[in-house]
Amino acid sequence: MSIHFFKCNFVKSKLPTRSSRYRIGKEIGGAIYLHRDYEDELGEAIVQAKLHLNDEVDYTIVKLNLKTKAISFICCDDFDIEDEPEVGDSIIVHPDGQTRRRSKAKDPEIYHHKWMFVADDYKGFDVERSRMRSLRWINLKGLNKRKIGKKSYWVENVLPRLNGQPRDEVSEPRESWGEQLSECDKAAKPMTEVPRHKTAIKRGSYSKPVKCLLRDGLLSDSKVFFDYGCGHGRDLDLLADIDISCQGWDPAFRPTAPKNEAAVVNIGYVINVIEDPNERADAVRSAWALAKEVLCVAAQIEFAAPEKEQQVFGDGYLTSRGTFQKYYNQHELREYLQDVVGTDAISAAPGIFYLFKCEEAKQQFFATRFKRRYTVPRQRISEVLFDQNRDLLDPFMERLTELGRVPAASEYAASNAIIEKFGSLKRAFKLIQKVTDESPWEEIAQKRCEDLLVYLALARFRKRPPLSKLPPTVQKDIKVFLGGYKVACGRADTLLFRAGDPDAIDQACQRSNVGQLVDNALIFHKSCLDSLEPLLRIYEGCARALVGELDDANVIKLHRFSGKVSYITYDGFDKNPHPQLKERMKVSLRSLNIDWFDYSTWDDPYVLLEKFELVNDNYKQRILFERFAKSLRRIGIVSNNNQLKKSELSIRLKNSQVHLQGHRLVNS
Ligand SMILES: C[S@@+](CC[C@H](N)C(=O)[O-])C[C@H]1O[C@@H](n2cnc3c(N)ncnc32)[C@H](O)[C@@H]1O
């Protein structure tokens, strides 16, 4: 051991201790921080705060301000992975229920001593090893205590000293590091030179692919689920909580679990951690062999790759933790899966694909993806017969609305009761039309017909199935609305080819009665998508077929001339009077390229000026948005492209001696 090293770098080692009042967590600066697994320790305060929290917040850390009693729910995706994880976006809930968002800083803060946030038996990382790491740096001389919480300072000033520090010269002897495998690591011995098990994180909520399966109705309590490469098995725990029968296998964490067949199989973020291409393809094939209806595959995509340089290893990279990561682009991942499995890979979201084994499940998925929701037409006059039979007719009207046509007897569970009462389903429908007026039903039928055309046009991408392979309800829809499969496919093809014609797209954009028409594009809120004419829905659908669903994007831009579609995320579209531009994904239908632009770290981002231009007349806050925009126009705050730099907007408001209170202008 070099005495010189010790002299230069260490004074007496003393580790901080976990909070004594809560028995767990790190107390610092008048607040306590702990991992969400232990949030119950905060008692009633956390229960109350969570009532104001949107379900979608995927937080890892909880902070209680001991003075104000405000609770922050903080994202920290790399908590289990990094020694000093980054502090991400957060939502702060005040005791009066007011909430505030805080975005991750451009130069993020980091958490030190993460072992204090959890108990000793926590399984997400090696707690003892983390404690030892604290011991290694805590008494390094010359650290700037005020800057040490910032990532940049840590990376530039502390890590080089830690990394250069000989292991023998720290407080624990080298051997003990190897011996101090946590329970988790003991159960999860590395299988190869590359420690793949280290890539598994302890998730706070469902993984993205499982969220997609639930969103798309492919996973429900009537389906059995199998998670291939399940890591710590958090998805399995959460699905079991909602009564979905599920099992999983993982070579590191559940090596002895059986690999069972299931209707829905997931292989989430596994192939990107396998460094051997043959083994990677074997894993996909094995998961596919277990899937009876659909296999969901998720992998890291290239725009999720960290910006810092990584060491090239095989066809991917070695991370600083010695794990392997391969980053795919969407198109490449689709081609890869199609090659390995020999069936269509359908985009569910960036980096996530479905591979269907059951044709009916696949067609059902597509038919519902492009099917819009309608409200039941309102009754105009009450007729005696109608009123007397409301209990029979109300659910029948729901079904009529859903189908847009009279169902076949087999398509409606209570058909017998209706037939007994009215003679036939058609006669019951006639009665309903008399009472409610005919036109709304015609409109529904027209829209249903358009939905079908959109579905059939986009099905062309994936080799359209024969009629007999479509679900019986869709077969009947095609016959009733479009007069037969051949005619329907012909009409759908015409539309699809026109979607590649810039003139046709430009004219359709000009005809659109929703959204804002600008020089090169039609821009609208995503809620308007279903109100577009079929040609534009198909144009957008082509982009979605490439990129999958983008749940966070709230604004869509259809480029009029260049064959591109952009999906744009503005932060807090409804709540924020001027939502900030957060990210944008541009899909080129000609080159199949996807570009991703991240604005979340910009100091002076663009803000959206007039939201009302982008929404439909029936959007719930449209009147409020419009009134607000007009008051801004009155004081001369306008912009050609409907956005301004945030700083520019502040200057203009200041010059006009006003400030904002929600969606209101107030004199300063
Ligand atoms: C990034 S984790 C993902 C875990 C989990 N699916 C999730 O999304 O939270 C990658 C997992 O792949 C597992 N793994 C490594 N090689 C594998 C293989 N050949 N087959 C299946 N899983 C494998 C690792 O043990 C690790 O748990």
The ligand as an SDF file (V2000), in Angstrom:
LIG
                    3D

 27 29  0  0  0  0  0  0  0  0999 V2000
  -31.6900   -5.2790  -19.8170 C   0  0  0  0  0  0  0  0  0  0  0  0
  -32.1600   -6.7260  -19.0000 S   0  0  0  0  0  0  0  0  0  0  0  0
  -33.9050   -6.7360  -19.3510 C   0  0  0  0  0  0  0  0  0  0  0  0
  -34.7190   -7.4390  -18.3170 C   0  0  0  0  0  0  0  0  0  0  0  0
  -36.2110   -7.3390  -18.4860 C   0  0  0  0  0  0  0  0  0  0  0  0
  -36.6830   -7.9440  -19.7180 N   0  0  0  0  0  0  0  0  0  0  0  0
  -36.6690   -5.8800  -18.4000 C   0  0  0  0  0  0  0  0  0  0  0  0
  -37.0660   -5.3080  -19.4350 O   0  0  0  0  0  0  0  0  0  0  0  0
  -36.6220   -5.3150  -17.3120 O   0  0  0  0  0  0  0  0  0  0  0  0
  -31.4950   -7.9990  -19.9870 C   0  0  0  0  0  0  0  0  0  0  0  0
  -31.7340   -9.3880  -19.4280 C   0  0  0  0  0  0  0  0  0  0  0  0
  -31.3930  -10.3380  -20.4400 O   0  0  0  0  0  0  0  0  0  0  0  0
  -30.9520  -11.4880  -19.8020 C   0  0  0  0  0  0  0  0  0  0  0  0
  -30.2340  -12.3380  -20.7720 N   0  0  0  0  0  0  0  0  0  0  0  0
  -28.9370  -12.3550  -21.0810 C   0  0  0  0  0  0  0  0  0  0  0  0
  -28.6750  -13.2940  -22.0160 N   0  0  0  0  0  0  0  0  0  0  0  0
  -29.8560  -13.8800  -22.3180 C   0  0  0  0  0  0  0  0  0  0  0  0
  -30.2640  -14.9230  -23.2070 C   0  0  0  0  0  0  0  0  0  0  0  0
  -29.3970  -15.5550  -23.9920 N   0  0  0  0  0  0  0  0  0  0  0  0
  -31.5700  -15.2660  -23.2320 N   0  0  0  0  0  0  0  0  0  0  0  0
  -32.4740  -14.6150  -22.4520 C   0  0  0  0  0  0  0  0  0  0  0  0
  -32.1400  -13.6210  -21.5880 N   0  0  0  0  0  0  0  0  0  0  0  0
  -30.8600  -13.2590  -21.5200 C   0  0  0  0  0  0  0  0  0  0  0  0
  -30.0750  -10.9440  -18.6760 C   0  0  0  0  0  0  0  0  0  0  0  0
  -29.8920  -11.8720  -17.6620 O   0  0  0  0  0  0  0  0  0  0  0  0
  -30.8770   -9.7250  -18.2140 C   0  0  0  0  0  0  0  0  0  0  0  0
  -31.6890  -10.0220  -17.1270 O   0  0  0  0  0  0  0  0  0  0  0  0
  1  2  1  0
  2  3  1  0
  2 10  1  0
  3  4  1  0
  4  5  1  0
  5  6  1  0
  5  7  1  0
  7  8  2  0
  7  9  1  0
 10 11  1  0
 11 12  1  0
 11 26  1  0
 12 13  1  0
 13 14  1  0
 13 24  1  0
 14 15  1  0
 14 23  1  0
 15 16  2  0
 16 17  1  0
 17 18  1  0
 17 23  2  0
 18 19  1  0
 18 20  2  0
 20 21  1  0
 21 22  2  0
 22 23  1  0
 24 25  1  0
 24 26  1  0
 26 27  1  0
M  CHG  2   2   1   9  -1
M  END
$$$$
